Amino acid sequence: MQQFSLLDLSPVPEGKTAADALAGTADLARMAEDAGYHRFWLAEHHNMPGIASAATSVLIGHVASVTKTMRVGAGGIMLPNHAPLVIAEQFGTLATLYPDRIDLGLGRAPGTDGGTARALRRNMSPEDTFPADVQELLAYFSDEAENFRVRAIPGAGTHVPIWILGSSLYGAQLAAYLGLPYAFASHFAPDMLGDALDIYRRSFRPSAHLDKPYAMMAAGVFAADTDEEAQYLRSSQVLAFARLRSGMPGKLPYPVKDLSEVPPQMMVQVQRALSCSATGSKEKVRDDLARLIAQYEPDELMVTGMIHDADARQKSFKIAAEVLSEFREQSAAA
């Protein structure tokens, strides 16, 4: 593991507002930079009362403005919702304002429900244009784009690093074919993680963007002084995930000691979806993360976690950073 990073969805907790969530994201980013996180990514979701990062590029600019050196980016932009030129202009502008600090992770899911996807896209096309759209974006950021009839201004020549995101084998195959870095969404869809990383590494074709495969995996982290407290903090995300899967999305719930609200069959599904995680005291989190890193050997680990209390959330990520700093030093020394 060469680096460790942080994914924030800018959660809106029950009893709080979107303004509180956005302020919490800025505070968390400052802490993350001080704690040694390499990247701070935000994700595009729409029509979700508990997530305030819908205007992802705008929030990336805000986070970059309140930090100094940490990379900031999208994990990711749901490309089917946008014209590639618009994304090239947005991220070309960000890269011009914050040189060598901006990342662009791309996903092919809508990041929302069907009705909202139609409202975003206006025209729903049955064709999968994701591979062509990715290549169009790469071209807009290239040096050759200066000579194109249609250019991203700013954007041409900025070489914004593009990542392919995925939770299945499709993204792994595309990232390998295009010679791009790959990030797997194992924090909520871990089932195909091992197969996807294997395909990506075996099929990777060196490119002008990357000479060898570079794979990131994501994991949930809920760290506290005790195992019991960490489980209590994690209950907010368990409830949020269960309600989302039941068609009742809302703000991030208050933590509870009793999760009997979640039916047993749903709880099995939720625990499986969130199984790529580390929950507990610092020692337990160290053991859990060490096991995941040993099993999957990621080049980079990105951690995330929806915790209701802002102070507890920062403390959890601070504990994770202490553990991951140890692992990075061990890896560098090996």
N, C-alpha and C positions, 0 to 999 in steps of 0.2 A: 504494500500500500504506500503510494508516493504522497498522496494528499488526502485531506478530509475536508468536507464542505457541508453546507447547510441549505436545506430547502424549507422555505416559509410560505404558507398559504395565506398569510395575513388573516388569521381566524378572528371572527367577530363573536366574542363570548356573550352568553346570555347576561342581560343586565348592562351591556355595554353597546356602543355604537360603532359604525364603520370608521368614524374619526378616531375612536379609541384604538381600533385595530391597526389603522395606518400609523398612528403614533407608536404603537407597540412594535410594529415592524421596523421602524427607524431605530428605536432603542435597541432592539435585538440585533440589528445589523452592526451598530457601533460595538456592542459587546462581542459579537462574533469576530469582528476584525481584531479586537484586542486579545481574544482568546486563541487566535491562530488559525481560524477557518480560512480556507483558500478561496472558496467561492460562496456567494450568497445568491441563491436562485429563487425566483418567484414563478408561480404557475397561473396559467389562464383558465379560469372557470367563470361561467356565466349563470345568472339567475339562481344563485345559491346564497341564501341569507347569511350563512356562516362564513363566507369567504369574500374578502374585500380586494382581491387582486385581479379583478376583471380587466381593468385597463393596465395590462401588465407592463407595457413599455413605459407608461407614465410613472408607474411605481418604481421601476428599475432606475429611471433617471433620478427620482427622489432619493432612493437608497444610495446610489452612487454619489450624490451630492453631500451626503452626511457621513461618508466614509472616505478613506484616502487611497488605500492600496489594494484592498480586497477586490477580486473579480466579482462582478454582479451580472446576472443574466436571467434568462428565461428557461424554466424547466417544466413546461415549455410553452411556446406559442403553438396553438392548434392551427396549423397552416391551412386546413380546408376552410376555415372561417375568413380568410383574408386573401387579397391579391398579393402575390409575391412582391410586386413593386412597392406596395404600401409598407410591408414589413422591412424591405430593404431601405426605404427612406427613414423609417423610424429608428432602426438599429444602426444605420449609417450615421444618423444624427447623434445617437448615443455614443457611438464609437469616436466621433469627431469631438464631442464634448469631453469624453473620458477615454483617452487613447489607451489601448492595450489593457482595458479592464472589462470589456463587455463580451458576454457569451450569448449565443442564440441556439437554444435547444428547440427542436421541432417535433411535434407530435401530429399524428393523422386522425386522432379522435376529435369529436366536436367539443368536448369539455363541458357538455351540458345536455339538456333534454332535447327531444326532437323539435318541439315547437320553438324553443329558443334558437336552435340551430337554423331553422328556417328564417327567423327574424334577423339573424346575423348575416346569413348568406344571401338573402332575398331570392336567389334562384338555386334550387337544389339540383345538382347534377349527379346522375348515377355513376358516372365514370370516376375511377380512382386516379386523380392526377398528381398524387403526392410525390412520386419520384421525379416527375417532370418539374413540379413546382420547386422542389429542393434544388434541382440543377439550375433552374432559372435564378433562384436566390444566390447561389454560388457565383453565377456569372455576373450578377449585379455588383457583387463585392470585389470582383477581380480587377486587376490593372487594365485588362482589355476593355472593361466597361466604359472607359473614357471615350472610346470610339464608337459606342453603340448609338443608334438613333434614339432609343429610349434609355435614359439613365436614371439611377437613383442619385439625387443630389441633396445632401451629402450621401455617400455610400460607395461610389466607385473608388476602388483602390484601398478601401479600408480593411479588407480581408477579415471581416468579423468571423470568428471561429463558429462553425455550425456543428451542432451535435444532433444525432438522430436519437430520439427517445422511443421507448417501446415497452410493451408488457407481453409481447408474443414473439414468434420467430421472424415475423415480417420485418420489423425494424432492424433486427440483427443482420438479416441478409442484405438489406439495403445499405446499412452503414458499412458493411464489409465490402460490398460491391463498389461503393463510392469512395472508400478509403477515408471514412470520417470517424471521429470518436463516437462512442455508443454509451447510452445511459439506460439502465433497466429500472422500471418502476416497481421494484420488489417490495417497496414499503406498503403497497396495497394489492399487488397481484404477483405473488412470488412463485407461482406454480411452475412456470417455464424458465425460471432464471438460469438454472444450470445448463439446459439445452441451448438457450439463446446465447449465453456467453461462449459455449463451445463452438457453435456455428459461426459466430462473429470472429473468434480467434482463428479458426481453421480456414475460413473463407476470405479473410481480409486481403485486400489488394492494395499495396502501397500507392500513395497518390501524392500530388503536390501539396496536399493539406496535412498528411500524416504518413510517416514512413513505417510505422508498425502499429498494431492494434492498441487502443487505449479504451478500457472498459470501466465504467462506473456502475456501482450498484447502490440502491437506496435502502435504508433501514430506519424503522421507527426507534426512537430513544425516549425513555421516560425514567429519569434518574432523580433520586432523592436521598435523604439521609438513611432511610430504611426501605426494605423491600415493600412493606405494607403501604407506606406513604406513596411510593412510586406507582403501585397498583391502583391506589385511590386516584391519583392524578390521571392515570391512563383511562379511567372509566369515562371521562368526558369524550375521548375519541371513540371508544367502543360504542357509546350511546349515539354519537353523531353518525357513525358509520351504519349502525343498525337502522336508525331512522331514515337515512338516505336510501338504503336498500329497500326500505318499506314504503318508499314514495312520500316520505314526510321530512324533507330537508328543513333545517332550521339553524339557528345560531348554535354555537358550540355550547353544549349543556354544562351546567354546574357538575362537578364530580360527585359521585355517590358511592356509598359503601355497599349498597344493595342493587345489583343489576338484574333483578327479577323481572323488570319491565321488558327485557329482551327475551322472546320465546327461545326455548332450547335449540330448536332447529336453526333459527337465525343466528344464535350465538355461535354455533359450530361454524357457520359460514364466515361470520365476522372474525372469529379467532384464527381461522385458516388464512383469511385475506391479510390479516395484520401479524402473521406469525414471523415474518422477517423483522425481528425487533429485539431490543434489549431493554428490560424493565427491572428496576431494583436499585439497590445501593450501588455505590461506586464499584465495589468488588463484584457484584452480580453483573453489572453492566460490562465490566471488563471481561468477564468470562463469556458472556453472550456475544459480544462483538468479536472477541478473539476467535470464537468458534465459527462465526460467519465469514470472517476474513480468511481463516485457514481453509474453509470449505470451498470458497468461490474465488479467492485470490484476486480481488479487484485491484485495479491500478489506483482507484480512488473510491472512497466511501462517502456517500452523502447521507446525512442524518436528518430526520424530521420528527415532529411530534406536536400534536394539538393539545395544549395544556391550557386550562381556563384562566388560571392566575398568571399574570405577566411576570411577576417576580419568580414564581416557581418554574415557569418556562425558561427564563434566563438561567436559573440555577441548574436546571436539567442539562441545558446545552453547555454550560461551563464544565460540569462534571464530565460530560461526554468528550469535550475538548481535551481535558486533562488526560483521559484514558487514551484517546486517539493520538495525542502528541507523543505519548510513550511508545505507541506502536510505530509511528512514523520514524522516530529516532532509532528504534530497533531495526526497522527495515533498512534505513540508511546505513547503519553500521554493519549489516550482514554482508 
